[in-house]
């Protein structure tokens, strides 16, 4: 890992373990992008960067050199108005109304370590030697705008973290109409684009398509990263698959509305820009003020999508997630939501917890309905005091009863919301997002609190602190069940109204920082109607996320497979629920439900008292097996083997970083008549070493010895099953060290 500036050639070379990111100053002014991809030793930038003169429709900024046109120059932070007609990364508006700007190089510095971003989540380095950073300052001296571009590379990983700080150094006000986090221009368009799309209960399905001329946009205008389109995209070389080919990943560390735009120009170059969605955004910069963008994390892999995912997993698991639980095994939880919904009292909860304890659960989570007068979702959000009708002796007594069983206690909040039917709303009707005299659109009978306001944030921190201090609670599920509408704030002046959505996200981050700092021993899990905010921004504060409200084992194969494209397994909450499944009414065997949920952060979401004795025995075994394997599942390297998007079978595997152990999960959705004999080629093993392979649920059936080369090149024989919804977990133990 090094960052080198070559004075003579005016090149910046960011060299990671096996990749290079190279930029060059053109005419000592323009910051051009030269290369991102496989590692190169030296740089002869004159040869690397190809530019040629085009027609008058791509004008030159230098009459003496008609090859130089911003419209065709590959750039790092493209602007608009001065001859680049492609999609820009930033745009400002001056007091005189004009929107033209041109940023040119001013200075740079290279230093060890990685800076934190002001008020925003980001990846980090624990020691200075793990990362190296480059700061390049671009300036438009005519209008007093500066952009400070920060790049960080990591010693162990082929990732580049990028962000920008826009600074108003003029003596006048300036508006940022567009303030994206990055731009990059590739010299060709020979890519497929991969994105993660969906909706509630169907999150992060994989979609792949070839690039075509013009723009491809993925974005959210919802005030949240959203179920619909995750703030991530990858460009893949043609034919790239899980194991081979080039993959270029772009992931935004942000939880609000975002955009990621890919534009192919007439010369078949590809521009990618990413950041806060400029739609309905505008940020006023007073003289001397600056605006920090969220971070984008760029990952390069020459080992296909699998290699890209493993880099994201490691970086996000170890250098984005924080806190006491970052490296700790996560507790197996039992959540009462699908067991009771709003209909419970202390006795019922204690009974469910007791059954859970007998089966081996470690943490009981009391979900929605314990506060205010919440018998359904029509009321009480904001009234974070216990419902004495359901829990007459208060929360401390219930926590005491559950703790006495030997279980930790966790609790649900939805702190960014208010029900119109609540004490809080009656007292503070102006504390929600709203626009004067206009309808306040309700969703799930609730409104969005205005987290841009300090008083709202302080109130909520105090309310949650009060509960968390009242009894030994070790886990919080932080839910958020609707998106922003009528985005206006009662406190912001007219010229700052379009800052509201981003200010709310900054407010959320502030609240999370305060609470996670005050309660460092509490495990926070983020949730938004399942995976409606499964993004790196939330992972910075909460190391796990409820992946989806859809707990059906078959649906979960796609959801968990898609989520694993970017996010580590330790981040994915996955629970076994009752059948028929509450979301799709499908009945799958307890074995398959367990095997799917065990490939994530494991738990149950049902009333164990309603299980048969035979099912209870299986659940007990699942829990004890998961306890034995969770270090491997939660921190091992993950390999996708068969895609649920391509057929009836799904398979993936986990390999310990030292190669000593592995776990293979194989699922067959529907039974096949007179099925062919199938083999499953494994990955990530050492071809020169031998492995004992056995059925994780039935080790007594015996083990077989195979070479790593056989398992990876010939494959593991798969069972032939009769009946739908079948699955098996295989454990592998390396015999020679
Ligand atoms: C949505 C979450 O995703 C569910 O798990 C549950 O907590 C409900 N909200 C409760 O209202």
Boltz pocket constraint, residues with backbone or C-beta under 6 A from the ligand:
constraints:
  - pocket:
      binder: B
      contacts: [[A, 337], [A, 367], [A, 368], [A, 412], [A, 479], [A, 481], [A, 527], [A, 528], [A, 529], [A, 530], [A, 546], [A, 548], [A, 549]]
      max_distance: 6.0
